[in-house]
Amino acid sequence: MRTSRFRRGLALFWWLIVAFLYLPLAVIVFYSFNAANSAAYFAGFSLRWYQRLAHNDQLLGALSNSLILGIASSLIALIVGTLIGYGLYRHRARRLGWLIVLIYLPIVMPDIVFGISEMTFFVTLERHFGVLGPSLLTMIIAHVTFQLPFVALIVYSRFVGLDPTLFEAAKDLYASPWQRARHFLLPTLKPSLIAAFFLSFTLSVDDFVISFFTAGPENATLPIYIWGAIRRGVSPEINAIATLMIATVMLAAILSLLFNRRDRPGRDS
């Protein structure tokens, strides 16, 4: 009797948590189809705001900047972060406490402090050397700096979970460094590399503070555009943008789940 009550209590608690997390998103989706010009009241269903998004050049430009920024910074962070993670694993026997602190620092540092420091650094370089003025390039550099720790730690944790004798076995089979990287390291690290890339891309697309301090006048990203538009009030157009982002994330999650089920061992048994 007590067990059944406890389970019902846990189920009720679970649904309350789900409602707390997703009801605000449901409200945004609902009002994105609002026919009224204001989100203060609902005047019937309409797709007018989605049609306006397709003809909004500023929004499309911001979306393009976000995609370029996210993909470019994530690829650079993936390459450099993988090398850092491998270096941490190769020299794990040494005392690298100071290096671990440097890696964790961008993770625990408040975004506004990190953004202001990046802005000051780039402004100083531009003033004295005439390079790296606020632009998409400075945003990419800034994003790489806070993506690197996540990639390095993910790759390092994957290396730590490997059997060290696998590296010796590859050498005993006379595999060259390129062959070890191509036929052993890359296939082994593939799940971690994919996870690190998508995590970096998500952090980049989601970032507002650091992008705001390092962006140029013509390089607004989607979060910066939404922030500028929301200062004039929350409109159904903003809700439509948020709905499209929610749908994209849900689609990515569903595809990831389907791929995981397809690659799961024993699926044909």
Buried (B, 14 or more C-beta within 10 A) or exposed (E): EEEEEEEEEEEEEEEEEEEEEEEEEEEBBEBBBBEBEEBEEBEEEBEBBBEBBEEBEEBEBBBEBBBBBBBBBBBBBBEBBBEBBBBBBEEEEEEBEEBBEEBEEBEEEEBEEBBBBBBEBBBEBBEEEEEBEBBBBBBBBBBBBBBBBBBBBBBBEBBEEBEEEEBEEBEEEEBEEEEBBEEBBEEBBEEBBEBBBEBBBBBBBEBBBBBBBBBBEEBBBBBBBBBEBEEEEBBBBBBBBBBBBBEEEEEEEEEEEEEEEEEEEEEEE
